[in-house]
Amino acid sequence: MMLTLVPIDFETLTARFSRILWFPTSIAGNQGYHVNKSIMLKRLLANPLGRWVLVPYRAKTALISCLAPCFRILPWLVRSRELTNYTYEYSPLAQTAAVHLAALVTGKPMELMMNYATELRNDGQLHRHVAEMTAGSAYRHFADPQFKPGRRLFYYLLVRAVKPGVVVEAGLDKGLGACIIGAALLRNAAEGSPGKYYGLTLLAEADAFLYGAPYDSQGELVMGDSVDILGKAGPNIDIFIHDTTNNPAHEQAQFKALQPRLAEGAIVLSTWFTEKFAEFAHQSGLAVLTFHETPVGHWYPGGKIALAFRSKH
């Protein structure tokens, strides 16, 4: 017996389901008079019983926001294998917003940043690398082979724009970010601006199984606790990516160790916007911008990315 998945318009399904709880948008009397919905609402708002009459209307408003992600769960369970650190695409509008934000943070022209985004999107070699490395990994049953950069679009844009000498990523998971950064560093080197990548991980054997040739030629993995590694003497860091954990104690210790290692004009990206990140940015004299992700076709609502940088304004 073959199971066939039929495409579903989840937004339409959600809207139709929500109408069950909605009263008519207009009321017609015998003489054909129509009462506009906005007038109805205004009258109900002025009535003590209006609060209870409007419960279906309020329920509809809430359901529209909540039901669409719920309807995406079953297709995700069938099509995806991932357990954590989900990969997904951004909506076209979210991609444009991400490029605008990266241009603002780096001070580079919008047209150049759009070219970098297109460069990543059309990088067939990188896409094939992810698919092949996933297929050959012992963890292939818990990883998707499709190239879905999501927030890692920011990694690529920042590295291509800034041309950093040193990039540090703390927290690797499969190593998709490491490959994307490696691709950016390869292109920077070809343009005469080489850089080095350091991936900090506690589980070198399990983590970063995607990280391989040619992308590993631009960096190395460093096994150990990120706080201990950053606390040791080393080169100044131009771009730092925080993706370990949002545990407040760990964040505070990590940012404290990172602060003296930051290069002038450094950019710090966190996959969470937290109180500790805000405190670190303030103490370091850095401005902060946040970005709420908008994944496409995924039940996950997206995270809130934070960028700390030296503002010129």
ChimeraX attribute file (.defattr): number of C-alpha atoms within 10 A of each C-alpha:
attribute: neighborCount
match mode: 1-to-1
recipient: residues
	/A:1	3
	/A:2	4
	/A:3	5
	/A:4	6
	/A:5	9
	/A:6	7
	/A:7	7
	/A:8	11
	/A:9	10
	/A:10	16
	/A:11	15
	/A:12	11
	/A:13	14
	/A:14	20
	/A:15	15
	/A:16	12
	/A:17	15
	/A:18	19
	/A:19	14
	/A:20	10
	/A:21	16
	/A:22	16
	/A:23	13
	/A:24	8
	/A:25	11
	/A:26	14
	/A:27	13
	/A:28	10
	/A:29	9
	/A:30	6
	/A:31	6
	/A:32	8
	/A:33	10
	/A:34	12
	/A:35	13
	/A:36	12
	/A:37	14
	/A:38	11
	/A:39	11
	/A:40	14
	/A:41	15
	/A:42	11
	/A:43	11
	/A:44	16
	/A:45	14
	/A:46	10
	/A:47	12
	/A:48	9
	/A:49	10
	/A:50	15
	/A:51	12
	/A:52	12
	/A:53	15
	/A:54	16
	/A:55	13
	/A:56	16
	/A:57	17
	/A:58	14
	/A:59	13
	/A:60	20
	/A:61	14
	/A:62	12
	/A:63	16
	/A:64	18
	/A:65	12
	/A:66	13
	/A:67	18
	/A:68	20
	/A:69	17
	/A:70	14
	/A:71	19
	/A:72	16
	/A:73	14
	/A:74	11
	/A:75	16
	/A:76	14
	/A:77	10
	/A:78	9
	/A:79	10
	/A:80	18
	/A:81	15
	/A:82	15
	/A:83	8
	/A:84	9
	/A:85	10
	/A:86	15
	/A:87	21
	/A:88	20
	/A:89	19
	/A:90	21
	/A:91	15
	/A:92	12
	/A:93	10
	/A:94	18
	/A:95	21
	/A:96	15
	/A:97	15
	/A:98	23
	/A:99	24
	/A:100	17
	/A:101	19
	/A:102	24
	/A:103	20
	/A:104	14
	/A:105	22
	/A:106	19
	/A:107	13
	/A:108	15
	/A:109	13
	/A:110	15
	/A:111	12
	/A:112	15
	/A:113	23
	/A:114	18
	/A:115	13
	/A:116	21
	/A:117	20
	/A:118	11
	/A:119	14
	/A:120	18
	/A:121	15
	/A:122	11
	/A:123	11
	/A:124	11
	/A:125	9
	/A:126	20
	/A:127	18
	/A:128	14
	/A:129	20
	/A:130	24
	/A:131	17
	/A:132	14
	/A:133	17
	/A:134	21
	/A:135	15
	/A:136	11
	/A:137	13
	/A:138	12
	/A:139	15
	/A:140	16
	/A:141	13
	/A:142	14
	/A:143	21
	/A:144	20
	/A:145	19
	/A:146	15
	/A:147	18
	/A:148	18
	/A:149	20
	/A:150	22
	/A:151	25
	/A:152	18
	/A:153	23
	/A:154	23
	/A:155	23
	/A:156	25
	/A:157	26
	/A:158	25
	/A:159	26
	/A:160	22
	/A:161	20
	/A:162	19
	/A:163	21
	/A:164	22
	/A:165	18
	/A:166	21
	/A:167	25
	/A:168	22
	/A:169	23
	/A:170	23
	/A:171	23
	/A:172	26
	/A:173	21
	/A:174	19
	/A:175	18
	/A:176	21
	/A:177	26
	/A:178	31
	/A:179	25
	/A:180	25
	/A:181	29
	/A:182	28
	/A:183	24
	/A:184	25
	/A:185	29
	/A:186	22
	/A:187	15
	/A:188	19
	/A:189	15
	/A:190	9
	/A:191	10
	/A:192	10
	/A:193	15
	/A:194	16
	/A:195	20
	/A:196	19
	/A:197	24
	/A:198	19
	/A:199	22
	/A:200	24
	/A:201	22
	/A:202	17
	/A:203	15
	/A:204	16
	/A:205	9
	/A:206	13
	/A:207	17
	/A:208	21
	/A:209	21
	/A:210	23
	/A:211	25
	/A:212	16
	/A:213	11
	/A:214	13
	/A:215	22
	/A:216	19
	/A:217	15
	/A:218	21
	/A:219	20
	/A:220	15
	/A:221	19
	/A:222	16
	/A:223	14
	/A:224	13
	/A:225	16
	/A:226	24
	/A:227	19
	/A:228	11
	/A:229	16
	/A:230	22
	/A:231	16
	/A:232	11
	/A:233	9
	/A:234	9
	/A:235	11
	/A:236	16
	/A:237	26
	/A:238	22
	/A:239	25
	/A:240	22
	/A:241	20
	/A:242	22
	/A:243	16
	/A:244	22
	/A:245	14
	/A:246	18
	/A:247	10
	/A:248	13
	/A:249	10
	/A:250	15
	/A:251	20
	/A:252	18
	/A:253	16
	/A:254	22
	/A:255	22
	/A:256	16
	/A:257	18
	/A:258	21
	/A:259	16
	/A:260	14
	/A:261	20
	/A:262	18
	/A:263	16
	/A:264	11
	/A:265	15
	/A:266	20
	/A:267	24
	/A:268	24
	/A:269	24
	/A:270	21
	/A:271	20
	/A:272	19
	/A:273	20
	/A:274	17
	/A:275	13
	/A:276	18
	/A:277	24
	/A:278	17
	/A:279	13
	/A:280	20
	/A:281	20
	/A:282	13
	/A:283	11
	/A:284	16
	/A:285	13
	/A:286	18
	/A:287	17
	/A:288	19
	/A:289	14
	/A:290	16
	/A:291	19
	/A:292	16
	/A:293	21
	/A:294	22
	/A:295	21
	/A:296	16
	/A:297	18
	/A:298	21
	/A:299	18
	/A:300	17
	/A:301	12
	/A:302	18
	/A:303	15
	/A:304	16
	/A:305	18
	/A:306	20
	/A:307	25
	/A:308	24
	/A:309	21
	/A:310	18
	/A:311	14
	/A:312	7
	/A:313	4
